[in-house]
């Protein structure tokens, strides 16, 4: 069951899932209006087993330096699972469960499970990373491309982060925290009480992106779309904020997008 698209429905909301294209949500329509930018590399894809860029594609795994392919030279970006075909574990009219086995070039065998659940006014995405053997560092995140314009005014992004990570010339955090600055952004922000970002298309729709995680990357430098990316650690986090997947404790994360008409 790798190649088919899956359509979920609840009320007047519709989600299209593309297991063969990186396990991504390729479409989200509310009242017939498409919220996600369309195209093979857009929609909303899972970032796993890391998020954003790894400096020079290298990270420290215990005492071993690992090298990932430089798919965004001079760095490695957004994990490996978005380039693979996911397997459909089960489906229901309003839910899909997908799995992806971590394989080369990732050095550790493991499994990622993603649950995509739709209600009339919300989409919840959950992921868990489990190991088949030894412990390893990992990250989980999602990279949605929301359409900047839905046919009216451009979207407005509202959030109140506690800090912004200073971005170096290589687009990676320097490690220093600063006061949040006005956009445009391609930046990582800290929200210690959980990610809470509201997208408003005036007179049309409001979408709240929430997660218990405390890191979010906001990218709005593209004319067609804006990205709000909740994740378990910042870019280059395998080196700076590693989270361990162990035989007794998977790495888990969830984000929920809730909408209302204006």
C-alpha positions in Angstrom: 0.0 0.0 0.0 2.8 2.5 -0.8 1.7 4.3 -3.9 -1.8 5.5 -3.5 -2.9 8.8 -2.0 -5.2 8.8 0.9 -8.0 11.2 1.4 -9.4 11.9 4.9 -12.6 13.9 5.5 -14.3 15.4 8.5 -17.1 17.9 8.0 -16.1 20.2 5.2 -12.3 19.6 5.8 -10.3 17.3 3.5 -6.7 16.1 3.8 -4.7 14.3 1.2 -1.8 12.2 2.3 0.9 11.0 0.0 2.8 8.1 1.6 5.0 7.5 -1.5 6.2 11.2 -1.4 7.8 11.3 2.0 4.7 10.6 4.0 3.6 14.2 3.5 0.3 15.9 3.8 0.0 17.1 0.2 -3.2 19.0 0.7 -5.5 20.5 3.3 -8.8 22.0 2.1 -11.3 23.7 4.4 -14.6 24.6 2.9 -13.1 23.9 -0.5 -10.1 26.3 0.0 -6.6 24.8 -0.2 -4.4 26.0 2.6 -1.1 24.3 1.6 1.1 25.2 -1.4 0.7 22.5 -4.0 3.6 20.7 -5.7 5.7 17.6 -5.2 8.1 19.2 -2.7 5.5 21.3 -0.8 2.4 20.5 1.2 3.6 19.5 4.7 6.4 17.0 5.1 7.8 15.3 8.2 11.3 16.2 9.2 13.0 13.2 10.8 15.5 12.0 12.1 16.6 15.6 12.1 15.2 19.1 11.5 16.6 21.9 9.4 20.3 22.0 8.7 23.2 20.0 10.2 26.4 22.0 9.9 28.6 20.4 7.2 26.3 17.3 7.4 28.2 16.1 10.5 27.0 15.3 13.9 28.4 13.6 17.0 26.8 10.2 17.8 28.3 9.2 21.1 32.1 9.4 20.3 31.6 8.8 16.6 31.3 11.6 14.0 28.6 10.8 11.4 28.4 12.2 7.9 25.1 12.8 6.2 24.8 13.6 2.5 25.1 17.3 1.7 21.7 17.8 0.1 21.8 21.5 0.8 25.6 22.2 0.4 27.5 22.8 2.5 24.9 21.3 4.9 22.5 18.4 5.2 18.9 19.4 5.6 15.5 18.2 6.8 16.2 14.5 7.5 15.9 11.4 5.3 12.3 10.4 5.6 10.9 13.1 3.3 12.7 11.4 0.4 11.4 7.9 1.0 8.2 6.0 0.5 6.2 5.4 3.7 4.1 2.3 4.4 0.4 2.6 5.2 -0.2 0.7 8.5 -4.0 1.5 8.6 -6.6 4.0 7.5 -10.0 5.2 8.6 -12.2 7.9 7.0 -10.6 10.5 9.2 -7.2 9.0 10.2 -4.1 7.5 8.6 -1.2 5.7 10.2 2.1 5.5 8.3 5.5 4.0 9.1 9.0 4.5 7.7 12.0 2.4 8.5 15.2 4.3 8.9 17.8 3.1 6.5 21.2 4.1 5.0 22.5 6.8 5.1 21.1 7.0 8.6 23.4 4.8 10.7 20.9 3.3 13.1 18.0 1.0 12.4 14.7 2.3 13.6 11.1 3.0 12.8 9.1 6.2 12.5 5.4 6.1 13.0 3.2 9.0 11.9 -0.4 9.4 12.8 -2.5 11.9 10.8 -5.9 12.6 12.4 -8.6 15.0 11.1 -11.6 16.5 12.8 -14.0 19.1 11.5 -11.9 21.9 12.9 -8.4 20.5 13.4 -5.6 18.4 12.0 -3.3 16.6 14.5 0.0 15.2 13.4 2.0 12.9 15.7 5.3 11.1 15.2 7.3 8.6 17.2 10.8 7.4 16.5 11.8 4.0 17.9 15.2 2.1 17.8 15.7 -1.5 16.8 19.0 -1.6 18.6 21.2 1.0 20.2 20.3 4.5 21.3 20.8 7.4 19.0 20.2 11.2 18.8 17.2 12.3 16.7 14.8 15.1 16.1 11.1 15.3 15.0 9.4 18.2 13.2 7.0 19.2 10.5 7.5 21.6 7.6 4.2 22.9 6.3 4.0 25.4 3.4 0.9 27.5 4.0 -0.3 29.5 1.0 0.5 33.2 1.6 -2.8 34.2 -0.1 -6.1 32.4 -0.2 -7.8 34.9 -2.6 -8.0 37.9 -0.3 -5.4 39.6 1.8 -2.0 38.1 2.5 -1.6 36.0 5.7 -0.5 37.6 9.0 1.7 35.6 11.4 1.2 36.3 15.1 3.3 34.8 17.9 5.1 35.8 21.1 8.4 33.9 21.4 10.6 34.3 24.4 13.7 34.4 22.3 15.1 34.2 18.8 18.2 32.3 18.0 20.8 34.5 16.4 21.4 33.2 12.8 24.9 33.1 11.4 25.9 33.8 7.8 25.7 30.0 7.2 21.9 30.1 8.1 22.6 28.1 11.3 22.1 29.3 14.9 25.2 30.7 16.5 24.0 29.6 19.9 23.2 33.1 21.1 19.7 34.1 22.0 18.4 37.6 21.1 15.2 39.5 21.5 12.7 38.5 18.7 13.1 40.8 15.7 10.6 41.7 13.0 10.5 39.6 9.8 11.1 38.6 7.2 12.3 35.4 8.9 14.2 32.2 8.2 14.8 31.8 11.9 14.3 29.6 15.0 12.4 30.8 18.0 12.0 29.6 21.5 8.5 29.2 23.1 9.1 27.5 26.5 5.4 27.1 27.2 4.9 25.4 23.9 4.6 26.4 20.2 1.6 28.8 19.7 1.5 30.5 16.3 -1.6 32.0 14.7 -1.9 32.5 10.9 -4.7 34.9 9.9 -6.0 35.4 6.4 -8.1 38.5 7.2 -11.8 38.1 6.6 -11.3 34.4 5.7 -9.7 32.0 8.1 -7.5 31.7 11.2 -5.3 28.7 11.8 -3.5 28.1 15.1 -0.4 25.9 15.0 0.3 24.5 18.4 2.7 21.9 20.0 4.0 21.1 23.4 7.5 21.4 21.9 9.3 24.7 22.6 11.1 25.2 19.2 9.6 26.7 16.0 11.2 27.8 12.8 9.3 30.5 10.9 10.1 31.1 7.2 8.3 33.8 5.3 10.9 34.9 2.7 9.1 33.2 -0.2 6.4 35.1 -2.2 4.0 32.1 -2.5 4.0 30.6 1.0 5.0 30.8 4.7 6.2 28.0 6.9 5.6 27.5 10.6 7.7 24.5 11.7 7.3 23.1 15.2 10.1 20.8 16.1 11.8 19.0 19.1 15.1 21.1 18.7 16.6 23.9 16.7 18.5 23.6 13.5 21.8 21.7 14.0 20.2 20.3 17.1 21.8 16.9 16.7 25.0 18.7 17.8 23.6 21.3 20.1 20.4 20.0 21.7 20.5 16.2 21.1 17.4 14.1 22.1 18.0 10.4 22.6 16.0 7.6 21.2 16.5 4.6 23.5 15.3 1.0 23.6 12.9 1.9 26.4 12.0 5.5 25.4 11.0 6.6 21.9 11.1 10.2 20.8 7.6 11.5 20.4 6.1 14.8 19.3 2.7 16.2 18.2 1.4 19.3 16.5 -2.2 20.4 16.1 -3.6 22.9 13.7 -7.0 24.3 14.6 -9.0 26.6 12.4 -12.0 28.9 12.5 -13.7 31.0 9.9 -13.6 34.8 10.2 
